[in-house]
Amino acid sequence: MVEVTAVSAVAVIALGMVLTPGPNMIYLISRSLAHGRRAGLVSLAGVAAGFACYLLAATLGVSAVFAAVPQLYTAVKTAGVAYLAWLAWRTFRGGSASTLTPAPGGESDRRLFAMGLATNLANPKIALMYVALIPQFVTPDSGAVWVQSLLLGGIQIVVALTVNAIVVLAAGSLSRVVGGGSGRAARWTTGSALGGMSVWLALDRSRPV
């Protein structure tokens, strides 16, 4: 059984990390401002799926490859930067207007979900976070290591999603002012956020350790 002190420590650290704006939060805010709460929440579901993928990979030891093979980390990061830059370009030129519009159809929701997932997966530092953070609070005497890793990683995900959900709901309440009245405003809001994220990742010089 995971110790209460470990759960509390992970929760506090996770809260501190999510309160520091990063690509996920910036993306969710831009989507919520431009298209409302529903679009933000669907995108948040995609972000949640990304967290789950990274947690599973970390639990299985896959993410440790990033630390062992820095070139792979760089390749994944470069792909993420290129993808976000491409999304920003498509958004600015108006080619993805149908993608960004929160229509009731399932295809639009799938695209919103996929973009939220891709935004999260585009940052391999999340995988390294699980490698560096979770093992610090796993003790062999407390049971199966993989079970403890999943539980503690789940705590981090719950904290991150709770805070981001609050942010999405707050930003969504302002969507009519920022993006609801103008398609151009919506495109520039989302495009600027996507472009800013690509630059942020490109300039980040941290390395897996």
HUSULVEN-V29878 format. One record per residue. N is the residue number from 1. RES is the residue in three letters. PHI is phi in whole degrees, -180 to 180 (999 if undefined). PSI is psi as a letter, one per 40 degrees, with the letter a starting at -180 (* if undefined). D_FIRST is the distance of its C-alpha to the first C-alpha in Angstrom with 2 decimals. Layout:
N,RES,PHI,PSI,D_FIRST
N,RES,PHI,PSI,D_FIRST
This chain:
1,MET,999,h,0.00
2,VAL,-70,h,3.79
3,GLU,-71,i,6.32
4,VAL,-63,d,9.09
5,THR,-64,d,11.63
6,ALA,-67,d,10.53
7,VAL,-61,d,10.69
8,SER,-64,d,13.92
9,ALA,-65,d,15.37
10,VAL,-63,d,15.04
11,ALA,-63,d,16.52
12,VAL,-66,d,19.34
13,ILE,-64,d,20.17
14,ALA,-62,d,20.20
15,LEU,-64,d,22.48
16,GLY,-63,d,24.77
17,MET,-71,d,25.06
18,VAL,-72,d,25.90
19,LEU,-76,e,28.41
20,THR,-93,h,30.27
21,PRO,-55,h,32.37
22,GLY,-134,a,32.08
23,PRO,-55,d,33.39
24,ASN,-62,d,31.14
25,MET,-65,d,32.01
26,ILE,-62,d,35.65
27,TYR,-64,d,35.94
28,LEU,-65,d,34.43
29,ILE,-64,d,36.72
30,SER,-64,d,39.74
31,ARG,-67,d,39.08
32,SER,-70,d,38.57
33,LEU,-64,d,41.65
34,ALA,-79,d,43.77
35,HIS,-134,e,42.81
36,GLY,99,i,40.92
37,ARG,-63,d,37.54
38,ARG,-61,d,37.29
39,ALA,-63,d,37.82
40,GLY,-65,d,35.29
41,LEU,-70,d,32.59
42,VAL,-64,d,33.38
43,SER,-64,d,33.20
44,LEU,-64,d,29.85
45,ALA,-62,d,28.56
46,GLY,-65,d,29.76
47,VAL,-62,d,28.00
48,ALA,-62,d,24.71
49,ALA,-64,d,25.39
50,GLY,-64,d,26.03
51,PHE,-59,d,22.68
52,ALA,-63,d,21.06
53,CYS,-62,d,23.32
54,TYR,-68,d,22.50
55,LEU,-65,d,18.72
56,LEU,-63,d,19.16
57,ALA,-64,d,21.62
58,ALA,-66,d,19.49
59,THR,-64,d,16.56
60,LEU,-81,e,19.30
61,GLY,89,e,20.85
62,VAL,-65,d,24.01
63,SER,-65,e,24.15
64,ALA,-65,e,24.43
65,VAL,-62,d,27.90
66,PHE,-58,d,29.03
67,ALA,-74,d,28.58
68,ALA,-78,d,30.25
69,VAL,-125,g,33.05
70,PRO,-57,d,34.17
71,GLN,-64,d,36.99
72,LEU,-67,d,34.66
73,TYR,-58,d,33.03
74,THR,-63,d,36.56
75,ALA,-65,d,37.62
76,VAL,-66,d,34.84
77,LYS,-64,d,35.50
78,THR,-63,d,39.24
79,ALA,-63,d,38.80
80,GLY,-65,d,36.82
81,VAL,-62,d,39.56
82,ALA,-63,d,42.26
83,TYR,-65,d,40.62
84,LEU,-65,d,40.25
85,ALA,-65,d,43.82
86,TRP,-65,d,45.12
87,LEU,-62,d,43.51
88,ALA,-63,d,45.08
89,TRP,-62,d,48.46
90,ARG,-62,d,48.33
91,THR,-70,d,47.48
92,PHE,-61,d,50.28
93,ARG,-82,e,52.86
94,GLY,84,e,51.92
95,GLY,-73,e,51.22
96,SER,-112,f,47.80
97,ALA,-59,d,48.83
98,SER,-67,d,48.05
99,THR,-69,d,44.60
100,LEU,-87,e,43.86
101,THR,-82,h,45.32
102,PRO,-78,g,42.80
103,ALA,-81,i,44.73
104,PRO,-71,e,43.43
105,GLY,-66,i,43.70
106,GLY,-65,d,40.70
107,GLU,-61,d,41.90
108,SER,-63,d,41.71
109,ASP,-64,d,38.13
110,ARG,-63,d,37.23
111,ARG,-69,d,38.89
112,LEU,-61,d,37.17
113,PHE,-62,d,33.78
114,ALA,-63,d,34.76
115,MET,-70,d,35.98
116,GLY,-65,d,32.78
117,LEU,-63,d,30.83
118,ALA,-64,d,33.36
119,THR,-61,d,33.32
120,ASN,-71,d,29.61
121,LEU,-69,d,29.85
122,ALA,-70,e,32.97
123,ASN,-112,g,31.00
124,PRO,-67,e,29.14
125,LYS,-64,d,27.89
126,ILE,-66,d,25.03
127,ALA,-63,d,23.75
128,LEU,-66,d,24.20
129,MET,-62,d,22.27
130,TYR,-67,d,19.11
131,VAL,-67,d,20.06
132,ALA,-87,d,20.71
133,LEU,-89,d,18.17
134,ILE,-58,d,14.78
135,PRO,-59,d,14.86
136,GLN,-65,d,15.48
137,PHE,-117,e,11.98
138,VAL,-100,h,10.17
139,THR,-122,h,9.71
140,PRO,-56,d,10.19
141,ASP,-72,e,8.97
142,SER,-94,e,5.24
143,GLY,123,a,5.94
144,ALA,-59,h,8.55
145,VAL,-62,d,10.05
146,TRP,-67,d,11.60
147,VAL,-68,d,8.73
148,GLN,-62,d,7.41
149,SER,-63,d,11.16
150,LEU,-65,d,11.85
151,LEU,-66,d,9.57
152,LEU,-69,d,10.96
153,GLY,-64,d,14.27
154,GLY,-64,d,14.30
155,ILE,-61,d,14.14
156,GLN,-61,d,17.09
157,ILE,-65,d,18.91
158,VAL,-61,d,18.71
159,VAL,-63,d,20.07
160,ALA,-62,d,22.72
161,LEU,-69,d,23.86
162,THR,-63,d,24.12
163,VAL,-65,d,26.31
164,ASN,-65,d,28.31
165,ALA,-65,d,28.91
166,ILE,-62,d,30.38
167,VAL,-64,d,32.52
168,VAL,-61,d,33.69
169,LEU,-65,d,34.73
170,ALA,-68,d,36.55
171,ALA,-67,d,38.30
172,GLY,-64,d,39.16
173,SER,-68,e,41.02
174,LEU,-102,e,43.33
175,SER,-62,d,43.90
176,ARG,-66,d,47.35
177,VAL,-73,d,48.57
178,VAL,-85,d,47.33
179,GLY,-125,e,47.54
180,GLY,-67,d,48.59
181,GLY,-96,e,52.26
182,SER,-150,h,52.80
183,GLY,-64,d,51.71
184,ARG,-65,d,52.72
185,ALA,-62,d,50.53
186,ALA,-64,d,47.56
187,ARG,-63,d,48.24
188,TRP,-70,d,48.69
189,THR,-64,d,45.57
190,THR,-70,d,43.33
191,GLY,-62,d,45.32
192,SER,-64,d,45.16
193,ALA,-66,d,41.38
194,LEU,-64,d,41.00
195,GLY,-64,d,43.58
196,GLY,-63,d,42.00
197,MET,-65,d,38.61
198,SER,-65,d,40.35
199,VAL,-67,d,42.12
200,TRP,-60,d,38.99
201,LEU,-68,d,37.21
202,ALA,-66,d,40.42
203,LEU,-85,e,40.88
204,ASP,-72,h,37.32
205,ARG,-100,e,37.72
206,SER,-68,i,34.16
207,ARG,-130,i,33.08
208,PRO,-65,h,29.84
209,VAL,-130,*,28.78
